[in-house]
Amino acid sequence: MVWRSPPPSGFKPLARSALYVCVLVIAQLMPPVVLAQPAARPAVAIVMESELATLAEQIGDELETMGFRAILTLKADTTLDELAALTRGAQAVAGACFSFETHSIRLWLFDRTTGKTLMRELKRPAAMDQVGLALHTVELLRASLLELELPDAPRGEIEASPALFEAARLPPAAQPSAPERPPQAPVGERRPAPHETARDPFLAVEAGAALVGAQGDFGPVPSLMLGLGWFVLPEWRLGAMAFLPLASARHESREGSSETRVMPLGLEGRWQLPRGMLRPFACLGVSLAYLRTRGKTESQAYEGHTDTALTFGGYGALGLGLRITEALRVGPRASVGVQQHYFTVDYADRQAARWGAWWWAGSLAFEGDFE
């Protein structure tokens, strides 16, 4: 009794085509490495609700007079995480948004040159003062950029360009002496606590329970789902996954029996929403199925063997993550894959059972994100 993995007639070209398509799609998902040319004027991202488009235009006009270039994004209920992501996506030096409370208006500023997130809280007037809000936005931006003059000025994720110094009316190469007293923050302005300034995750680890099944004569097997991902961007990540069987699939026939374990492994590209309470995601990847089987027989006419086999393929997955904490999520995932070969178990040169070539996996896993 032996285990073999012959290719099915006419199936190999189809599986190979599916594998090529998966590889090409993953290549398209990879963001190209492009050396960005510096803009003539530094950009500032303004995130505003669509109902306040005129306020955004007023702020843009004020920024234009200073020498900045305004980039407008219409979006409601913007969080600090989303403000940072939109600012980076626009390749802007800073980003600003408003949150309207019951009795106040909060102006948030994310400055990539100093690495700070500032907030100024204003009393909410009976009528909207768009000119005043625009001036407060410009003043808060300048207050943040003024720290670039200090010898021990904080440094963020990007360097200040000469064009930025010019727009902020600061000498680009000067190293002025430290002032006698440190500058005082404007009234009503505060720096958020460390937990208020969100950072993009770098690494993700997943673990959970799964059921793995396949086309053929074996039922689904309980498995341990493990995953590891590296964030290329907040929305894109590359990773590896594995379904480790916790039990063997058993098959019996008149010649004897066999116990089989199949372990699907994969490398995948994954798109997901960067933030939010619910985070849907989609994956495409290439896979490797590793099989190990052990045959037993009670008859002296047959001999049992232990054998292993490998086959390649591709797969896709859809899932959803529910946020428990800022760095921990839980949610389901459904995966469907196709292998280049299917596996068969032969008893006395007779095909008795088959695994694949189509396989599926359903899992419920916890995911932890690390900075």
Secondary structure as UniProt FT lines:
FT   STRAND          2..4
FT   TURN            9..11
FT   HELIX           12..29
FT   STRAND          43..48
FT   HELIX           50..52
FT   HELIX           53..66
FT   STRAND          69..74
FT   HELIX           80..89
FT   TURN            90..91
FT   STRAND          94..100
FT   STRAND          104..111
FT   TURN            112..115
FT   STRAND          116..123
FT   HELIX           130..145
FT   HELIX           146..149
FT   TURN            151..152
FT   HELIX           162..167
FT   TURN            168..169
FT   TURN            187..188
FT   STRAND          189..190
FT   HELIX           194..196
FT   STRAND          203..216
FT   STRAND          221..231
FT   STRAND          236..245
FT   STRAND          249..252
FT   STRAND          257..272
FT   STRAND          278..296
FT   TURN            300..301
FT   STRAND          306..325
FT   TURN            326..327
FT   STRAND          328..339
FT   STRAND          343..347
FT   TURN            348..349
FT   STRAND          350..370
//
